[in-house]
Amino acid sequence: MIREEVAGSTRTPQWKCVESRVDNKRLYYGRFILSPLRKGQADTIGIAMRRVLLGEIEGTCITHAKWKNVPHEYSTIPGVEEPVHEILMNLKEIVLRSHLYGVRDALLYAKGPKCVTAQDITSLPPSVEIVDTTQHIAKLTEPVDLHIELQIQRDRGYRIRSTNPSQDGSYPIDAVSMPVRNVNHSIYSYGNENEKQEILFLEIWTNGSLTPKEALYEASRNLIDFFIPFLHAEEENTNLEEKKNQFTLPLFAFHERFSYRKRGKKEIAWKSIFIDQFQLSSRTYNCLKRSNIHTLWDLLSHSKEDLMRMEDFRAEDGKQILSILKERFAIDLPKNPFYF
């Protein structure tokens, strides 16, 4: 945590939302400030937050559409005003809100004549919500049926669809999993040359699938997650130093350093890592949530046997969790609950 010495006292920078508005269902705006900061800190934090907000926040979108009896994406469908490729572009713009992982199926069905909107997408998974049901998809000018099978996926960034020809009427859609539309940061400096201070202003626009405050919260957690490996590296180095000095340090001094490292660094770091960052299956994620396991710290407070006793928890769920802990954090669940 950044701290600043001002007139002999310690001040901790604080985030504050100074403006928040909803321009429409698919455009949210938030303006935040962080202060006080020392000279140079605002630019460091602002650049990092902007990059994470634009590139690391996960979003949900439609990734595939499947028709019957449609030879290629430039085809026209009798009774439908738009060609297939224009309908695909409209499906690409549909804004969804969810916490699902993996690929899920949905269905779009409409009977003309009518204007087809996002409201006509049915059979959505329970955790998926359409942000703006008025988004236009197609216009049926005759009494025809429009039946499209959809695939929905949660991801991050931008994924260009395959250029390979479609099979069985299935068409990939460019996946834009970027709920944050734009981010600006600016800096206001004040004070004299000896005690120069700064205020960081951060403006965030989102597509309505999450609020700017939620985006800022998720970006902060992602940044913390990025630096966890460095904490492990420092811990390993500290272990080596302690082994060298454990016979020369007084007992109380060694205990104090060990206790600070264990409780101070690990506990704070692991409490900042949430299980929704693990990309677990929906069922595994829900099992953990029902057992009040929300963070990595909560998870490490349970043994393998504890997890297996949870309702609807299966052996393959345990294997998935153990694999993630080993690959991302180089740790394992203990046989007994993991308390410090």
DOFIBA-60250 format. One line per field, with one value per residue (C-alpha): residue number from 1; residue in one letter; z, y, x. Coordinates in pm, whole numbers, plus 32768, in hexadecimal, padded with zeros to 4 digits. Each point is the difference from the previous one (the first is absolute). Layout:
<recs>
k	[NUM ...]
r	[A ...]
zz	[Z ...]
yy	[Y ...]
xx	[X ...]
</recs>
This chain:
<recs>
k	[1 2 3 4 5 6 7 8 9 10 11 12 13 14 15 16 17 18 19 20 21 22 23 24 25 26 27 28 29 30 31 32 33 34 35 36 37 38 39 40 41 42 43 44 45 46 47 48 49 50 51 52 53 54 55 56 57 58 59 60 61 62 63 64 65 66 67 68 69 70 71 72 73 74 75 76 77 78 79 80 81 82 83 84 85 86 87 88 89 90 91 92 93 94 95 96 97 98 99 100 101 102 103 104 105 106 107 108 109 110 111 112 113 114 115 116 117 118 119 120 121 122 123 124 125 126 127 128 129 130 131 132 133 134 135 136 137 138 139 140 141 142 143 144 145 146 147 148 149 150 151 152 153 154 155 156 157 158 159 160 161 162 163 164 165 166 167 168 169 170 171 172 173 174 175 176 177 178 179 180 181 182 183 184 185 186 187 188 189 190 191 192 193 194 195 196 197 198 199 200 201 202 203 204 205 206 207 208 209 210 211 212 213 214 215 216 217 218 219 220 221 222 223 224 225 226 227 228 229 230 231 232 233 234 235 236 237 238 239 240 241 242 243 244 245 246 247 248 249 250 251 252 253 254 255 256 257 258 259 260 261 262 263 264 265 266 267 268 269 270 271 272 273 274 275 276 277 278 279 280 281 282 283 284 285 286 287 288 289 290 291 292 293 294 295 296 297 298 299 300 301 302 303 304 305 306 307 308 309 310 311 312 313 314 315 316 317 318 319 320 321 322 323 324 325 326 327 328 329 330 331 332 333 334 335 336 337 338 339 340]
r	[M I R E E V A G S T R T P Q W K C V E S R V D N K R L Y Y G R F I L S P L R K G Q A D T I G I A M R R V L L G E I E G T C I T H A K W K N V P H E Y S T I P G V E E P V H E I L M N L K E I V L R S H L Y G V R D A L L Y A K G P K C V T A Q D I T S L P P S V E I V D T T Q H I A K L T E P V D L H I E L Q I Q R D R G Y R I R S T N P S Q D G S Y P I D A V S M P V R N V N H S I Y S Y G N E N E K Q E I L F L E I W T N G S L T P K E A L Y E A S R N L I D F F I P F L H A E E E N T N L E E K K N Q F T L P L F A F H E R F S Y R K R G K K E I A W K S I F I D Q F Q L S S R T Y N C L K R S N I H T L W D L L S H S K E D L M R M E D F R A E D G K Q I L S I L K E R F A I D L P K N P F Y F]
zz	[8000 7FA4 8121 800A 8117 802B 811E 80CF 7FCF 7F20 7EFF 7F30 7EA2 7FDA 7ED2 7FE2 7EFB 7FA9 7EDF 7F90 7EF7 7F15 7EA4 7F7F 803E 7F43 8074 816A 8070 813E 806F 8120 80B6 80C6 80EC 8098 7F32 7FE6 7EBD 7EF3 80B1 7F4E 7EA9 806C 808C 7EEA 7EE4 80AB 8050 7E9F 7F61 80EA 7FDC 7E83 7FD8 812F 8069 7F98 7F3B 7F70 7E93 7EEA 7F4C 7F0B 7F43 7F4A 7EF1 7F3A 7E84 7FEC 7F0D 805E 80CF 7ED5 7FBD 8016 80B2 7F61 80D0 80C0 7FA8 8071 7F62 80E0 8031 807B 80FB 807B 8033 80C8 80D9 8041 809B 80FA 8162 8102 8175 80A6 80E0 7F3A 7F85 7ED3 7ED4 8031 7F07 7FBA 7EFB 7F33 7F7A 7F60 7F18 7F07 7F9F 811C 806A 80AA 8130 8117 80C0 7F0E 807E 80DE 80BB 809D 811B 8154 8041 7EB6 7FE0 7ECE 8057 7EF0 7F7A 7EF7 7F36 7E94 7F5B 7EC5 7F5D 7F86 7EE6 7FC7 80DB 8013 8123 8067 80C6 8067 80F5 80C2 80CD 811E 80A1 810C 7FAA 7FF2 7EE8 7E8D 7F42 7E84 7F6D 7F2A 7E89 7FB9 7F4B 80E1 8032 803D 7FF2 812D 7FEB 80F6 8075 805B 817D 80A1 8172 806C 80E7 8037 7ED1 8054 8119 802F 8115 8057 8113 80CF 80B7 8129 8115 7FF1 7F62 8146 804C 7EAA 8014 7EF7 7FD0 7F04 7F3E 7F57 7F10 7FA1 7F00 7FFA 7F24 811B 804D 8135 80A4 7FF4 8177 7FCA 7EE1 80DD 8115 7F11 7F63 815A 8052 7EB5 8047 8156 7F5B 7F0E 811D 80CF 7F5C 8074 8166 7FE4 7F78 8121 80F3 7F73 8023 8163 8053 7F93 80D1 8130 7FE4 7FFF 8126 80D9 80E7 802D 8024 8159 8019 8027 7ECC 7F28 8076 7FB3 7E9B 7FBF 8088 7F30 7EC2 8030 8074 7F67 7E9E 7FBD 80AA 7F5C 7EAA 800B 8083 7ECA 7F0A 7FBA 7F7F 7EDB 7F6A 7FF0 7ECE 80AF 7F70 8066 80DB 80B8 802E 808E 80EE 8094 8018 80B9 80FF 8030 7F4B 7F4B 8004 7FE9 8178 803B 7F1F 80B6 8148 7F8D 7FD6 7ED9 80D8 8053 7E8F 7FB9 8113 7F59 7F57 7E8B 8008 7F28 7FE0 7EB0 80A5 80FE 7EED 7F4B 8138 8059 7E9B 800C 8154 7F87 7EB0 806E 8168 802B 8137 8064 80E9 814C 809C 8127 7FF5 7FB2 8118 8073]
yy	[8000 815A 80F0 816A 80C3 8154 80E4 7EDA 7F31 7ED8 8021 7EE0 804B 7FC4 7FBD 80D3 8003 816C 7FC6 7EDE 7FF7 7F1A 809B 7ED5 7E88 7FC4 812A 8038 810D 8029 80F9 7FAE 80A8 7F70 80E1 8067 7F7B 8059 8087 7EF1 7F0B 8076 7FB6 7EA7 7F9D 80A6 7F4F 7EAC 8026 8071 7ED5 7F06 809F 7FEF 7EB1 7F22 802E 7ED8 801D 7F1A 7FFC 7F2B 7F40 7F19 7FFE 7ED7 7FFE 7EE6 8009 8132 7FBC 8128 813E 80E0 7F47 80A2 7F5C 801C 80E4 8096 815F 7FE0 7F0D 7EFD 80C0 8135 7F2B 7F78 8164 8053 7ECA 806C 8145 7F56 8058 7EE9 7FF6 7EBB 7F4C 7EBC 7F47 7F21 7FF8 8010 7FD7 80E5 801A 811B 7FBF 80F5 7FEA 8118 80F8 80BB 80AC 7F03 8088 7F74 7FB7 7EE0 7F47 7EEE 7ECE 80CD 7F61 8076 80D0 80C1 8146 80DB 8167 80AA 7F2C 8107 7FC8 7FC2 7EB4 7FDD 8062 7EF3 8089 7EC4 7EF0 7F32 7F5F 806F 7EF0 8034 7F2C 80D3 7FC0 80EA 801A 80D2 806E 8131 80D6 7FDD 7EB9 8003 7EF4 7EE8 8039 7E91 7FBB 7FA9 7E9E 7F9F 816C 8067 8157 8088 8168 80ED 7FF1 8157 7FAA 8162 8095 813B 80E1 8111 807B 8153 8068 815A 8093 813C 8073 80EC 806E 8093 7F63 7F63 7F5B 7FC9 7F39 7F73 7F9C 7EF0 8026 7EC5 8000 7EB3 7FB3 7EA3 7F4F 7FC9 7E99 8088 8154 80D2 7FC1 7E87 801A 80C4 7EFC 7EDD 80B1 8037 7E8E 7FA2 80E1 7F60 7EAA 8061 8049 7EC8 7F42 8112 7FD1 7E8B 804D 80EC 7EF8 7EFB 80EF 8053 7E8D 7FDD 812A 7F81 7EAC 80AB 80E3 7F2D 7F9A 8162 80BE 8017 7F20 8120 80B3 7EC9 7FC3 8168 7FF1 7EAD 806B 8141 7F49 7EF0 80D1 8150 7FA4 7EB8 8051 8155 7F7A 7EC9 80BF 80DD 7EDD 7F9F 7EAC 809A 8041 7E88 7FBB 7EE1 7F4E 8099 7ED7 7FFC 817A 7FEC 7EE3 80D8 8132 7F3E 7F9C 816E 7FCE 8148 8036 7F34 8032 7F65 7EDA 7FBC 7FF7 7EB8 7EAA 7F18 7F35 813A 8044 7E9A 801C 812D 7FCF 7FA6 800D 7EF2 7F70 80AC 814E 7FC1 7FA6 8143 80D1 7F4D 8030 8177 8026 7F45 80B2 8163 800E 7ECE 7F99 7EDD 7FCC 7F72 7EC5 80CF 815F 8107 8100 80EE]
xx	[8000 8080 8026 8068 80A8 7F5A 8067 8077 7EC2 7FB7 7EEB 7F7E 7F7B 7E8C 7F21 7EC7 7EEB 7FB7 7F0C 7F28 7EF1 7F42 7FE5 7F3B 7FE6 8146 80CD 8067 80F3 80C9 810A 80E9 811E 8122 80BF 80E8 8123 816D 808F 8008 7F1A 7EC2 8091 807A 7EAD 7F37 80B6 7FEA 7E8D 7FAC 80AF 7F5A 7EA7 8010 80AB 7FC4 7E94 7F2A 7EBF 7EF5 7F9B 7F6A 8113 7F44 7EB6 7F6E 7EF4 7F67 800A 80E3 811F 80E3 8002 7FB2 7EBE 7EAC 7EDC 7EA6 7F25 8128 806C 816C 80FC 80A3 8148 7F41 7F3F 814E 807C 7EC5 802F 8166 7F7F 7F16 8071 7FE7 8042 806E 80FA 8000 8135 801A 7F16 7E86 7EE2 7EDB 7EEF 7F6F 7EA3 7F0D 7ED6 7FBF 7FA1 80AE 813F 80E3 80B8 80D9 7EC1 7FBF 8136 7F74 8081 8117 80CA 7F81 8138 7FEC 7F3F 7FC1 805A 7F2E 7EE2 7FAE 813F 7FA3 805B 7F2A 7EB6 7F10 7F2A 7F34 7F62 8140 80B5 815B 80B0 816C 80C9 80FB 8137 805F 8157 80AA 8161 80E0 808B 7FB3 7FFF 7FED 7F21 808B 8009 7FB8 7EB9 7EDA 7F87 7E96 7F94 80D3 80A2 8104 7FDA 811C 8001 8022 8018 8052 7EF8 80D2 7FD6 80F7 80E3 80A5 80EB 807E 80D9 7FE2 813A 8009 80EE 815D 8133 8073 7EB0 7F64 7EBB 7F17 7E95 7FAC 7EB8 7F7C 7ED7 7F60 7EF1 7F61 7EFF 7F07 8060 80B1 801D 8140 802A 7FEA 80FC 80F1 7FDA 8043 812C 8097 7FDA 80A4 8129 802A 7FF0 8116 80F2 7FBC 8125 80EE 7F87 804B 815C 8044 7F84 80EF 8124 7F95 7FF4 816C 806B 7F49 80A6 8152 7FB1 7F1C 811D 8080 7EB6 7F5F 7ED0 7F09 808B 7FE3 7E9B 7FA0 8089 7F61 7EAE 7FFF 8058 7EFD 7EDC 8054 8059 7F51 7EB9 7FD9 8062 7F25 7ED3 801C 7FE5 7E97 7F96 7F46 815A 8048 7F23 7F54 7ED3 7EB3 7FA2 8150 7FF1 7E9F 8062 8115 7F20 7EF3 8109 8068 814A 803D 8179 813F 8028 7EA9 805B 8148 7F40 7F63 809C 7FCB 7F17 7F37 7FC6 7F91 7EFA 7F5E 7EB0 8013 817E 80A4 815E 803B 7FAF 8111 80F7 7FB1 803A 8145 807F 7FBC 80A8 8134 8022 7FB3 807B 80E3 7F3B 7F22 7EDB 8077 7F7C 7F8B 7F66 8105 8002 8112]
</recs>
